[in-house]
Amino acid sequence: MSAVAPVTDATFQSEVLESELPVVVDIWATWCGPCKAIAPILDQLAGAYAGRVKIVKVDADQNRRLWPRQASPRSRPSASTGTGNGWTC
């Protein structure tokens, strides 16, 4: 079973924007209860779609340089999907 991979300010470009697979980005925070509630579901999806879709997580509080530049989440949890060509929140 694949796990949801953590992504940081430093690895976002290579792991997400340059990914050959479509990517789901979970924008979360340690203090966010709903974020913790959906984590097991995302883990299951990462395993079920391994090799077809990449699922990653970004701690928005620890990686502030990415937001709002990349996805501009308005609440937590938030998810963005896309490929190197385009993104949606």
N, CA, C and O atoms as a MOPAC input file, in Angstrom:
PM7 MOZYME 1SCF
protein

 N      0.84100 1    -1.19100 1     0.00000 1
 C      0.00000 1     0.00000 1     0.00000 1
 C      0.87700 1     1.24100 1     0.00000 1
 O      1.77700 1     1.36000 1     0.83100 1
 N      0.63200 1     2.15600 1    -0.90700 1
 C      1.38800 1     3.40500 1    -0.97200 1
 C      0.88000 1     4.36600 1     0.08300 1
 O     -0.30800 1     4.40100 1     0.40200 1
 N      1.79200 1     5.13100 1     0.60600 1
 C      1.42200 1     6.14800 1     1.58100 1
 C      1.36900 1     7.50000 1     0.88400 1
 O      1.99200 1     7.69900 1    -0.16000 1
 N      0.62700 1     8.42000 1     1.46700 1
 C      0.59900 1     9.78400 1     0.97200 1
 C      1.95700 1    10.40100 1     1.28600 1
 O      2.38100 1    10.41200 1     2.44100 1
 N      2.62700 1    10.90200 1     0.28500 1
 C      3.98200 1    11.43300 1     0.44700 1
 C      3.94800 1    12.90000 1     0.87000 1
 O      3.19100 1    13.69000 1     0.30500 1
 N      4.76100 1    13.26900 1     1.85700 1
 C      4.84100 1    14.68200 1     2.22100 1
 C      5.63000 1    15.46700 1     1.18100 1
 O      6.61200 1    14.97000 1     0.62800 1
 N      5.19400 1    16.69300 1     0.91900 1
 C      5.85600 1    17.59400 1    -0.01100 1
 C      6.10500 1    18.90300 1     0.72400 1
 O      5.29700 1    19.31500 1     1.55700 1
 N      7.21500 1    19.55100 1     0.41900 1
 C      7.58500 1    20.81100 1     1.07600 1
 C      7.77700 1    21.90900 1     0.03200 1
 O      7.69200 1    21.66700 1    -1.17200 1
 N      8.03800 1    23.11400 1     0.52000 1
 C      8.37600 1    24.21600 1    -0.37700 1
 C      9.49500 1    23.80300 1    -1.32900 1
 O      9.46100 1    24.11600 1    -2.51900 1
 N     10.48200 1    23.09700 1    -0.78900 1
 C     11.66400 1    22.72900 1    -1.56600 1
 C     11.38700 1    21.63500 1    -2.58900 1
 O     12.06600 1    21.57800 1    -3.61500 1
 N     10.41000 1    20.76200 1    -2.34200 1
 C     10.18100 1    19.63000 1    -3.24100 1
 C      8.91500 1    19.75000 1    -4.09600 1
 O      8.65000 1    18.88200 1    -4.92800 1
 N      8.14000 1    20.80500 1    -3.90000 1
 C      6.87500 1    20.95500 1    -4.61400 1
 C      7.07200 1    20.95900 1    -6.13200 1
 O      6.33700 1    20.28400 1    -6.85300 1
 N      8.03500 1    21.69800 1    -6.60700 1
 C      8.28200 1    21.79100 1    -8.04900 1
 C      8.53700 1    20.40900 1    -8.65600 1
 O      7.88900 1    20.02500 1    -9.63000 1
 N      9.47700 1    19.67100 1    -8.08100 1
 C      9.83800 1    18.37600 1    -8.66400 1
 C      8.79400 1    17.29500 1    -8.41700 1
 O      8.52900 1    16.48300 1    -9.30400 1
 N      8.20500 1    17.27000 1    -7.24600 1
 C      7.25700 1    16.20800 1    -6.90000 1
 C      5.85500 1    16.42500 1    -7.45400 1
 O      5.12600 1    15.46300 1    -7.69900 1
 N      5.47500 1    17.68600 1    -7.65300 1
 C      4.10600 1    17.97400 1    -8.06900 1
 C      4.06300 1    18.56500 1    -9.48000 1
 O      3.46900 1    17.97400 1   -10.38200 1
 N      4.68100 1    19.71200 1    -9.66800 1
 C      4.57200 1    20.40000 1   -10.95100 1
 C      5.24300 1    19.64500 1   -12.09100 1
 O      4.80700 1    19.74100 1   -13.23800 1
 N      6.29500 1    18.89600 1   -11.78700 1
 C      7.00200 1    18.15000 1   -12.82700 1
 C      6.62900 1    16.66800 1   -12.85300 1
 O      7.26800 1    15.88600 1   -13.55600 1
 N      5.62600 1    16.28200 1   -12.11500 1
 C      5.19700 1    14.88400 1   -12.07200 1
 C      4.59900 1    14.46500 1   -13.40600 1
 O      3.87300 1    15.22900 1   -14.04300 1
 N      4.91000 1    13.25000 1   -13.81800 1
 C      4.30600 1    12.71100 1   -15.03700 1
 C      2.90400 1    12.17800 1   -14.77500 1
 O      2.12100 1    12.00200 1   -15.70800 1
 N      2.58800 1    11.92100 1   -13.52000 1
 C      1.25400 1    11.45200 1   -13.14000 1
 C      0.38400 1    12.63000 1   -12.71200 1
 O      0.91100 1    13.65300 1   -12.27300 1
 N     -0.94000 1    12.50500 1   -12.83100 1
 C     -1.81300 1    13.50000 1   -12.20200 1
 C     -1.56600 1    13.46300 1   -10.68900 1
 O     -1.26000 1    12.41100 1   -10.12800 1
 N     -1.70100 1    14.60500 1   -10.04700 1
 C     -1.38900 1    14.71000 1    -8.61500 1
 C     -2.56800 1    15.30800 1    -7.86200 1
 O     -3.17900 1    16.27700 1    -8.31000 1
 N     -2.87900 1    14.71600 1    -6.71100 1
 C     -3.82100 1    15.29200 1    -5.75100 1
 C     -2.96800 1    15.80900 1    -4.59900 1
 O     -2.19800 1    15.05600 1    -4.00300 1
 N     -3.10600 1    17.09900 1    -4.28600 1
 C     -2.35000 1    17.71000 1    -3.20000 1
 C     -3.29400 1    17.98600 1    -2.04100 1
 O     -4.23100 1    18.77500 1    -2.16600 1
 N     -3.04400 1    17.33800 1    -0.91900 1
 C     -3.80700 1    17.55400 1     0.30600 1
 C     -3.12200 1    18.67600 1     1.07200 1
 O     -1.99100 1    18.52000 1     1.53100 1
 N     -3.80200 1    19.79900 1     1.20800 1
 C     -3.26900 1    20.94700 1     1.93500 1
 C     -3.85200 1    20.86500 1     3.34400 1
 O     -5.05400 1    21.04300 1     3.53700 1
 N     -3.00000 1    20.59600 1     4.31800 1
 C     -3.46700 1    20.28500 1     5.66100 1
 C     -2.68700 1    21.08900 1     6.70100 1
 O     -1.74300 1    21.80700 1     6.37300 1
 N     -3.10200 1    20.95300 1     7.95100 1
 C     -2.41300 1    21.57100 1     9.08600 1
 C     -2.54100 1    20.63300 1    10.28900 1
 O     -3.53400 1    19.91800 1    10.42300 1
 N     -1.53700 1    20.64200 1    11.15500 1
 C     -1.52600 1    19.73400 1    12.29900 1
 C     -2.68400 1    19.99100 1    13.26200 1
 O     -3.13900 1    19.06400 1    13.93200 1
 N     -3.16100 1    21.21300 1    13.34200 1
 C     -4.22700 1    21.57400 1    14.26400 1
 C     -5.61800 1    21.28200 1    13.69900 1
 O     -6.61000 1    21.45400 1    14.40700 1
 N     -5.71100 1    20.85000 1    12.45700 1
 C     -6.98600 1    20.70800 1    11.74900 1
 C     -7.59500 1    19.32200 1    11.95400 1
 O     -7.07800 1    18.33200 1    11.43600 1
 N     -8.68300 1    19.25100 1    12.70400 1
 C     -9.36600 1    17.99000 1    12.94800 1
 C     -9.88200 1    17.31800 1    11.68000 1
 O     -9.65300 1    16.12200 1    11.49700 1
 N    -10.57300 1    18.04700 1    10.79400 1
 C    -11.03200 1    17.42500 1     9.55200 1
 C     -9.87600 1    16.90300 1     8.69000 1
 O    -10.03100 1    15.91100 1     7.97700 1
 N     -8.73400 1    17.56400 1     8.75500 1
 C     -7.56200 1    17.09100 1     8.01000 1
 C     -7.14700 1    15.71200 1     8.50400 1
 O     -6.83200 1    14.82600 1     7.71000 1
 N     -7.15000 1    15.54000 1     9.81500 1
 C     -6.78700 1    14.25000 1    10.40200 1
 C     -7.83300 1    13.19300 1    10.06000 1
 O     -7.50500 1    12.01800 1     9.89300 1
 N     -9.08500 1    13.61400 1     9.95800 1
 C    -10.16300 1    12.66600 1     9.66800 1
 C    -10.07100 1    12.10300 1     8.25000 1
 O    -10.39600 1    10.93700 1     8.03100 1
 N     -9.63400 1    12.91200 1     7.28800 1
 C     -9.57100 1    12.41500 1     5.91000 1
 C     -8.24600 1    11.72400 1     5.58700 1
 O     -8.12600 1    11.09700 1     4.53400 1
 N     -7.25500 1    11.82400 1     6.46700 1
 C     -5.94000 1    11.22400 1     6.20700 1
 C     -6.01300 1     9.72700 1     5.90200 1
 O     -5.37300 1     9.28700 1     4.94600 1
 N     -6.76300 1     8.91700 1     6.67100 1
 C     -6.82900 1     7.48800 1     6.35700 1
 C     -7.46400 1     7.20900 1     4.99000 1
 O     -7.08000 1     6.25800 1     4.30800 1
 N     -8.41500 1     8.02200 1     4.60000 1
 C     -9.05500 1     7.84900 1     3.29600 1
 C     -8.05600 1     8.13000 1     2.18100 1
 O     -7.99300 1     7.39900 1     1.19300 1
 N     -7.27100 1     9.20000 1     2.34800 1
 C     -6.25300 1     9.52800 1     1.34700 1
 C     -5.19100 1     8.43500 1     1.27100 1
 O     -4.69800 1     8.12000 1     0.18800 1
 N     -4.83700 1     7.85500 1     2.42100 1
 C     -3.89100 1     6.73300 1     2.42000 1
 C     -4.44000 1     5.55700 1     1.61200 1
 O     -3.71500 1     4.94100 1     0.83100 1
 N     -5.71400 1     5.25200 1     1.80300 1
 C     -6.33900 1     4.16300 1     1.04700 1
 C     -6.34500 1     4.47000 1    -0.45000 1
 O     -6.05400 1     3.59700 1    -1.26700 1
 N     -6.67300 1     5.69900 1    -0.80100 1
 C     -6.69400 1     6.08700 1    -2.21200 1
 C     -5.29900 1     6.02600 1    -2.82400 1
 O     -5.13800 1     5.61600 1    -3.97400 1
 N     -4.29000 1     6.43700 1    -2.05100 1
 C     -2.91600 1     6.37900 1    -2.55300 1
 C     -2.53300 1     4.94700 1    -2.90600 1
 O     -1.86000 1     4.71100 1    -3.90900 1
 N     -2.95800 1     3.99800 1    -2.08800 1
 C     -2.68600 1     2.59300 1    -2.38200 1
 C     -3.48600 1     2.08800 1    -3.56200 1
 O     -2.96000 1     1.38200 1    -4.42200 1
 N     -4.74600 1     2.44600 1    -3.60500 1
 C     -5.62800 1     1.96100 1    -4.67000 1
 C     -5.23900 1     2.50400 1    -6.04600 1
 O     -5.43300 1     1.83200 1    -7.06000 1
 N     -4.69500 1     3.71300 1    -6.07900 1
 C     -4.36200 1     4.34800 1    -7.35300 1
 C     -2.86000 1     4.47500 1    -7.59100 1
 O     -2.43100 1     5.24400 1    -8.45100 1
 N     -2.06800 1     3.73400 1    -6.84200 1
 C     -0.60900 1     3.77400 1    -6.99500 1
 C     -0.22200 1     3.50500 1    -8.44400 1
 O     -0.71600 1     2.57000 1    -9.07500 1
 N      0.66600 1     4.34100 1    -8.95400 1
 C      1.12000 1     4.19600 1   -10.32800 1
 C      0.24600 1     4.89300 1   -11.35400 1
 O      0.63200 1     5.03500 1   -12.51400 1
 N     -0.94900 1     5.33400 1   -10.92200 1
 C     -1.85900 1     6.04100 1   -11.82600 1
 C     -2.08800 1     7.48400 1   -11.40500 1
 O     -2.24800 1     8.36800 1   -12.24600 1
 N     -2.10100 1     7.71400 1   -10.10300 1
 C     -2.29300 1     9.04800 1    -9.53300 1
 C     -1.36700 1     9.17000 1    -8.33700 1
 O     -1.24400 1     8.23300 1    -7.54700 1
 N     -0.71800 1    10.30700 1    -8.19800 1
 C      0.14100 1    10.56100 1    -7.04700 1
 C     -0.65100 1    11.40900 1    -6.05500 1
 O     -1.24200 1    12.42200 1    -6.43000 1
 N     -0.66100 1    10.99200 1    -4.78800 1
 C     -1.33500 1    11.76100 1    -3.74400 1
 C     -0.26300 1    12.21100 1    -2.76300 1
 O      0.47600 1    11.39700 1    -2.21000 1
 N     -0.19300 1    13.52800 1    -2.55700 1
 C      0.81100 1    14.10200 1    -1.66800 1
 C      0.12700 1    15.03200 1    -0.67200 1
 O     -1.01700 1    15.44200 1    -0.86600 1
 N      0.85200 1    15.35800 1     0.40000 1
 C      0.30700 1    16.28500 1     1.39400 1
 C      1.31900 1    17.38500 1     1.67100 1
 O      2.52900 1    17.15700 1     1.67900 1
 N      0.79700 1    18.57400 1     1.89500 1
 C      1.61200 1    19.74100 1     2.21800 1
 C      1.07800 1    20.35900 1     3.50200 1
 O     -0.09000 1    20.73900 1     3.57800 1
 N      1.93700 1    20.45600 1     4.50900 1
 C      1.57400 1    21.14900 1     5.74600 1
 C      1.63700 1    22.64200 1     5.44600 1
 O      2.72100 1    23.21200 1     5.31700 1
 N      0.47600 1    23.26600 1     5.33800 1
 C      0.41000 1    24.67200 1     4.94000 1
 C      1.09400 1    25.60100 1     5.93500 1
 O      1.62300 1    26.64100 1     5.54400 1
 N      1.09000 1    25.24000 1     7.21300 1
 C      1.73300 1    26.08900 1     8.21400 1
 C      3.25400 1    26.02200 1     8.13100 1
 O      3.93000 1    27.00500 1     8.43200 1
 N      3.79800 1    24.88300 1     7.72900 1
 C      5.25000 1    24.70900 1     7.63700 1
 C      5.80700 1    25.09200 1     6.27000 1
 O      7.02100 1    25.22100 1     6.11100 1
 N      4.94100 1    25.27100 1     5.29400 1
 C      5.37100 1    25.54500 1     3.92100 1
 C      4.62600 1    26.75200 1     3.36400 1
 O      3.93600 1    26.65700 1     2.34800 1
 N      4.77200 1    27.86500 1     4.02700 1
 C      4.01300 1    29.07500 1     3.70300 1
 C      4.40200 1    29.73100 1     2.38200 1
 O      3.62500 1    30.50900 1     1.82800 1
 N      5.58100 1    29.43000 1     1.87700 1
 C      5.98600 1    30.04600 1     0.61000 1
 C      5.11000 1    29.58100 1    -0.55500 1
 O      4.96300 1    30.29700 1    -1.54500 1
 N      4.53100 1    28.38600 1    -0.44000 1
 C      3.69400 1    27.86700 1    -1.51900 1
 C      2.34300 1    28.55600 1    -1.61000 1
 O      1.77500 1    28.64100 1    -2.69900 1
 N      1.82100 1    29.04000 1    -0.51800 1
 C      0.45900 1    29.55500 1    -0.49300 1
 C      0.47700 1    31.05000 1    -0.26300 1
 O      1.18500 1    31.50400 1     0.63700 1
 N     -0.25200 1    31.83300 1    -1.01600 1
 C     -1.27800 1    31.45000 1    -1.98000 1
 C     -0.76600 1    31.27400 1    -3.40600 1
 O     -1.56200 1    31.05700 1    -4.31900 1
 N      0.50700 1    31.36000 1    -3.61000 1
 C      1.06200 1    31.32600 1    -4.95900 1
 C      0.59200 1    30.13300 1    -5.78800 1
 O      0.23500 1    30.31700 1    -6.95100 1
 N      0.57700 1    28.93300 1    -5.24400 1
 C      0.25800 1    27.75500 1    -6.04200 1
 C     -1.23300 1    27.43500 1    -6.07000 1
 O     -1.80700 1    27.28600 1    -7.14900 1
 N     -1.86400 1    27.32900 1    -4.92000 1
 C     -3.24000 1    26.84200 1    -4.93000 1
 C     -4.22500 1    27.75900 1    -4.22900 1
 O     -5.42800 1    27.67000 1    -4.47500 1
 N     -3.74700 1    28.62600 1    -3.37200 1
 C     -4.59900 1    29.57100 1    -2.66500 1
 C     -5.77600 1    28.92100 1    -1.94300 1
 O     -6.92500 1    29.26300 1    -2.22000 1
 N     -5.51600 1    27.98700 1    -1.01900 1
 C     -6.62500 1    27.36500 1    -0.29100 1
 C     -7.29300 1    28.36600 1     0.63600 1
 O     -6.62700 1    29.21800 1     1.22500 1
 N     -8.58700 1    28.26500 1     0.76200 1
 C     -9.33500 1    29.16700 1     1.62600 1
 C     -9.66300 1    28.53500 1     2.96900 1
 O    -10.04300 1    29.23300 1     3.90900 1
 N     -9.51900 1    27.21000 1     3.06600 1
 C     -9.79800 1    26.52700 1     4.32100 1
 C     -8.99800 1    25.23200 1     4.37300 1
 O     -8.39300 1    24.82500 1     3.38100 1
 N     -9.00100 1    24.58700 1     5.54000 1
 C     -8.34500 1    23.29900 1     5.70500 1
 C     -9.40100 1    22.27900 1     6.09800 1
 O    -10.29300 1    22.63900 1     6.86600 1
 N     -9.37400 1    21.06100 1     5.64400 1
 C     -8.48100 1    20.58800 1     4.60500 1
 C     -8.90000 1    21.13600 1     3.24800 1
 O    -10.05300 1    21.52000 1     3.04900 1
 N     -7.97500 1    21.16600 1     2.34400 1
 C     -8.23800 1    21.58100 1     0.97900 1
 C     -7.43900 1    20.67100 1     0.07000 1
 O     -6.36800 1    20.19800 1     0.45000 1
 N     -7.93600 1    20.42600 1    -1.10200 1
 C     -7.21000 1    19.58200 1    -2.04100 1
 C     -7.13500 1    20.27200 1    -3.38400 1
 O     -8.08400 1    20.92500 1    -3.81800 1
 N     -6.00400 1    20.12200 1    -4.03100 1
 C     -5.81000 1    20.62400 1    -5.38400 1
 C     -5.47400 1    19.43400 1    -6.26400 1
 O     -4.80700 1    18.49600 1    -5.82700 1
 N     -5.93000 1    19.47800 1    -7.48600 1
 C     -5.61500 1    18.40900 1    -8.41600 1
 C     -5.06000 1    18.99400 1    -9.69200 1
 O     -5.35600 1    20.13800 1   -10.03800 1
 N     -4.26800 1    18.22700 1   -10.38300 1
 C     -3.79400 1    18.69800 1   -11.66900 1
 C     -2.58400 1    17.96500 1   -12.15600 1
 O     -2.13500 1    16.98000 1   -11.57100 1
 N     -2.07000 1    18.47300 1   -13.24000 1
 C     -0.83400 1    18.00200 1   -13.82700 1
 C      0.05900 1    19.21500 1   -13.99100 1
 O     -0.31500 1    20.31300 1   -13.57700 1
 N      1.21200 1    19.04700 1   -14.57600 1
 C      2.10600 1    20.17300 1   -14.77900 1
 C      1.49000 1    21.28300 1   -15.60700 1
 O      1.97500 1    22.41300 1   -15.57900 1
 N      0.41700 1    20.98000 1   -16.35200 1
 C     -0.20900 1    21.96800 1   -17.23900 1
 C     -1.24000 1    22.85900 1   -16.56600 1
 O     -1.48400 1    23.97100 1   -17.03400 1
 N     -1.84900 1    22.40100 1   -15.48600 1
 C     -2.89300 1    23.20800 1   -14.88600 1
 C     -3.36500 1    22.64700 1   -13.55600 1
 O     -3.21100 1    21.45700 1   -13.28300 1
 N     -3.94300 1    23.51300 1   -12.72900 1
 C     -4.35200 1    23.13600 1   -11.37200 1
 C     -5.72000 1    23.66100 1   -11.05900 1
 O     -6.12600 1    24.70600 1   -11.56600 1
 N     -6.44800 1    22.92900 1   -10.20900 1
 C     -7.71700 1    23.39700 1    -9.67700 1
 C     -7.71700 1    23.19600 1    -8.18100 1
 O     -7.03400 1    22.30800 1    -7.66800 1
 N     -8.46100 1    23.99500 1    -7.49100 1
 C     -8.60900 1    23.85400 1    -6.03300 1
 C    -10.01700 1    23.41100 1    -5.72800 1
 O    -10.36800 1    23.22900 1    -4.56200 1

